[in-house]
Amino acid sequence: MQENRSSKELILKKIRKALLEKRDSPYPNLEDTPLYPKSDEFLEIMFAEELTAVSGNFIYCENGMDFIENMLQLAEKFNWRKIYCWEPELQNLLSEYEFPFYQTDKDFELAEVGITLCEALIARNGSVMVSNENAAGRRLSIFPHHHIVIARTGQLVLDLKDAFKLIKNKYADQLPSMISTITGPSRTADIEKTLVLGAHGPKELFVILIDDFS
């Protein structure tokens, strides 16, 4: 017992001595060193590659017409019938081309698809930044089995810090109460370390980047 106490006291004495001694940092320029190697790749390509790597789906559209054509193809492929969209500007676009969707939360428990906007697309890791300030709120990106994110090219940034800059510039001191990032479909490997998609949210994530969207 005495030997254990002496060993403990010796260790604590060494720790106290080390804390009292001032030493220069062995890596003085560490904070200035870039975390990632420099890349000249276009952000669109980087984002598409990273999103695909985490089982997401990337679609690039030149304009609203191209967007509607892709939506029709997806609806036919997956046999979607319950498509929900609560964003006014997206509702206007869908209505312009007479694309069927639900504007309210009627029969929301049967929702198959949720179409939302986002705050930013983060190219470095293929993530989507969302908040509850958009009309979709918190539910539409989580409950339906398929989540479709609509983004403008101006929302595409390199890193997470750049995405937070967009948030800060947009909302100033009135930040949303919920800011989150989505990286691919919902997933878990809790059960026997077997990866399962769609365990706690959408099992399919589609990010549609529209170049000319106003």
Secondary structure as UniProt FT lines:
FT   HELIX           2..20
FT   TURN            28..29
FT   HELIX           30..32
FT   HELIX           43..53
FT   TURN            54..55
FT   STRAND          57..61
FT   HELIX           64..78
FT   STRAND          83..85
FT   HELIX           88..96
FT   TURN            97..98
FT   TURN            106..107
FT   HELIX           108..110
FT   STRAND          113..116
FT   STRAND          120..122
FT   TURN            123..126
FT   STRAND          127..131
FT   TURN            132..133
FT   TURN            135..142
FT   STRAND          146..152
FT   HELIX           153..155
FT   STRAND          156..157
FT   HELIX           160..171
FT   TURN            172..173
FT   STRAND          179..182
FT   STRAND          187..188
FT   TURN            190..193
FT   STRAND          196..197
FT   STRAND          204..210
//
